[in-house]
Amino acid sequence: MVELVPPAVATQLAGPGPNHGADPDEFCDTVFPLLDGSHPVVGYGPTAQPDFTGRVAAEHRAFEAASPRFDVPLYRPDGTVAAQASPSSSRSWSGSAVSPVARPGRR
């Protein structure tokens, strides 16, 4: 699973008139190649800046620290239960840092 954290993208969904946000083609050209699973979190522009990525990484660490308290079933790709993760199981998010990508205008 990959988490995509997009900024505002000028998609025309807001209706007619000027739209703000990243150029859709630049955004897609930059982030789509990174959605292959090699980066757990992908940001662009303002969502790839250190102040934002640091907060996201801190939230992920807090989640991982709290999540072992709960029994959670682990599923196989076919949807069947593979095992029950117990509070003593060691589970961790594979990426402790957010992978930033190019800012608008940079490739």
MITOR-425461 format. One record per residue (C-alpha): chain; x negated, y, z; residue number from 0; residue in three letters. Coordinates in pm, 1 decimal. Each point is the difference from the previous one (the first is absolute). Last residue first. Layout:
BEGIN
DRENFI lovo        u        v        w tise tido
DRENFI    A        X        Y        Z  NUM  ALA
...
END
This chain:
BEGIN
DRENFI lovo        u        v        w tise tido
DRENFI    A  -1212.0   1732.6  -1224.1  106  ARG
DRENFI    A     56.9    347.4    139.5  105  ARG
DRENFI    A    279.7    241.4   -100.9  104  GLY
DRENFI    A    234.4   -122.3    268.9  103  PRO
DRENFI    A   -200.6   -158.5    281.6  102  ARG
DRENFI    A   -156.3   -335.8    -60.5  101  ALA
DRENFI    A     73.0   -291.3    229.2  100  VAL
DRENFI    A    -17.5    -53.1    373.8   99  PRO
DRENFI    A    -25.7   -349.7    143.6   98  SER
DRENFI    A    140.6     10.1    351.9   97  VAL
DRENFI    A   -217.6   -144.6    270.5   96  ALA
DRENFI    A     42.9   -298.5    226.9   95  SER
DRENFI    A     75.6   -226.7   -290.6   94  GLY
DRENFI    A     75.5   -366.3     51.3   93  SER
DRENFI    A    274.6     60.1    255.0   92  TRP
DRENFI    A    -65.1   -238.3    279.1   91  SER
DRENFI    A    148.3   -308.4    148.4   90  ARG
DRENFI    A   -152.6   -192.2    286.8   89  SER
DRENFI    A    253.7   -229.8    146.4   88  SER
DRENFI    A     58.4     32.7    374.4   87  SER
DRENFI    A    337.3    165.9    -50.9   86  PRO
DRENFI    A    104.0   -298.1   -210.1   85  SER
DRENFI    A     14.9    -25.9   -375.2   84  ALA
DRENFI    A    251.1   -267.7    -94.4   83  GLN
DRENFI    A   -104.4   -206.0   -297.5   82  ALA
DRENFI    A     60.5    -54.5   -371.2   81  ALA
DRENFI    A    366.7     99.0    -13.3   80  VAL
DRENFI    A    142.8    -45.8   -348.3   79  THR
DRENFI    A     36.8    300.8   -230.1   78  GLY
DRENFI    A   -176.2   -142.4   -307.1   77  ASP
DRENFI    A   -299.1    231.0     62.6   76  PRO
DRENFI    A    -47.2   -162.2    342.5   75  ARG
DRENFI    A    132.7    179.0    305.2   74  TYR
DRENFI    A   -146.9     72.4    341.6   73  LEU
DRENFI    A    263.3     20.1    272.7   72  PRO
DRENFI    A    -56.1    275.8    254.9   71  VAL
DRENFI    A    -33.7    -39.3    373.3   70  ASP
DRENFI    A    -44.7    346.1    149.8   69  PHE
DRENFI    A   -275.6    147.5    217.5   68  ARG
DRENFI    A   -249.8    -41.5   -285.3   67  PRO
DRENFI    A    154.6    307.8   -169.3   66  SER
DRENFI    A   -111.9    267.1    248.4   65  ALA
DRENFI    A   -368.2     34.6    -92.8   64  ALA
DRENFI    A     78.9    -51.7   -367.8   63  GLU
DRENFI    A    257.9    279.5      6.4   62  PHE
DRENFI    A   -241.0    236.4    175.4   61  ALA
DRENFI    A   -271.4    -79.7   -256.6   60  ARG
DRENFI    A    243.3     62.9   -287.1   59  HIS
DRENFI    A    105.5    332.7    152.7   58  GLU
DRENFI    A   -365.7    103.7     37.9   57  ALA
DRENFI    A    -68.6    -90.3   -365.6   56  ALA
DRENFI    A    297.5    212.5   -109.8   55  VAL
DRENFI    A   -119.5    294.7    211.1   54  ARG
DRENFI    A   -352.4    -25.1   -142.4   53  GLY
DRENFI    A    137.4    -20.6   -354.1   52  THR
DRENFI    A    187.1    327.1     50.2   51  PHE
DRENFI    A   -289.2    202.6    143.4   50  ASP
DRENFI    A   -245.3   -168.3   -239.9   49  PRO
DRENFI    A    192.9     93.7   -317.3   48  GLN
DRENFI    A    151.6   -279.5   -210.7   47  ALA
DRENFI    A    363.3     93.7     72.6   46  THR
DRENFI    A    -73.5    355.8   -115.5   45  PRO
DRENFI    A   -111.7   -121.2   -343.9   44  GLY
DRENFI    A     71.2   -369.6    -31.2   43  TYR
DRENFI    A     29.4   -278.1    255.9   42  GLY
DRENFI    A    -42.5   -376.3    -18.0   41  VAL
DRENFI    A     18.0   -226.8    304.1   40  VAL
DRENFI    A   -112.7   -364.2     19.1   39  PRO
DRENFI    A   -250.9     50.0   -283.5   38  HIS
DRENFI    A   -112.2   -300.7   -209.0   37  SER
DRENFI    A    360.1   -117.5    -29.5   36  GLY
DRENFI    A     40.1     79.8   -370.2   35  ASP
DRENFI    A    175.7    331.9     73.0   34  LEU
DRENFI    A   -324.2    188.7    -67.6   33  LEU
DRENFI    A     43.9    -10.0   -381.2   32  PRO
DRENFI    A    342.9    165.6     45.8   31  PHE
DRENFI    A   -132.8    289.0    209.2   30  VAL
DRENFI    A   -204.8    210.6   -241.3   29  THR
DRENFI    A    183.8    -36.4   -331.2   28  ASP
DRENFI    A    332.6     25.3    184.8   27  CYS
DRENFI    A    -88.9    328.2    173.7   26  PHE
DRENFI    A   -156.1    147.9   -312.2   25  GLU
DRENFI    A    309.0    -90.1   -203.2   24  ASP
DRENFI    A    243.6    130.1    263.6   23  PRO
DRENFI    A   -176.4    338.0     39.8   22  ASP
DRENFI    A    -14.1     63.9    371.6   21  ALA
DRENFI    A    260.5    213.7    167.8   20  GLY
DRENFI    A    233.1    288.7    -67.5   19  HIS
DRENFI    A    288.9     18.3   -240.7   18  ASN
DRENFI    A    115.6    297.7   -203.0   17  PRO
DRENFI    A    354.1     -9.5   -122.6   16  GLY
DRENFI    A    248.1   -275.3    -64.7   15  PRO
DRENFI    A     68.7   -267.5    257.4   14  GLY
DRENFI    A   -186.5   -112.6    309.9   13  ALA
DRENFI    A    -71.2   -331.9   -169.0   12  LEU
DRENFI    A   -222.2    181.3   -253.0   11  GLN
DRENFI    A   -289.1   -223.6    108.6   10  THR
DRENFI    A   -251.9    256.0    127.8    9  ALA
DRENFI    A   -155.0   -228.3    264.0    8  VAL
DRENFI    A     -3.0    102.2    366.0    7  ALA
DRENFI    A   -265.5   -207.0    172.9    6  PRO
DRENFI    A     -0.7   -376.7    -27.9    5  PRO
DRENFI    A    -95.0   -238.5    280.0    4  VAL
DRENFI    A    -12.9   -343.8   -164.3    3  LEU
DRENFI    A    -29.8   -286.0    249.1    2  GLU
DRENFI    A   -136.2   -319.2   -152.2    1  VAL
DRENFI    A    121.1   -348.7     85.7    0  MET
END
